[in-house]
């Protein structure tokens, strides 16, 4: 049976777009990946916290999902910046193909960095607003 070649750009895109639910982890490592299941568990955990009405503010209620999404952005950067040779050693041993990153990956990494940084700064700013002023600024 031939080993399926895993595309680095696609994995990075999955981590950027759906990193909060861990689809990139399942694409790369399959259904036995514990970290992928932890990402996925953040969704029902957040829904449970919201349904039970624990906490006052939405940011804190959705804390597990927000953290999972921020980790997804970081994982996308790590995946995309992995050298092609190391990528093939880890994810494509014996596939017969070699990874050759193109400019699409560089563009995707720039967008991921911008969106991820903005999300992190916004999360920190809102958290500090809620913690220190009780939400006086929003």
Order of alpha helices (4+ residues) and beta strands (2+ residues): alpha-alpha-alpha-alpha-alpha-alpha-alpha
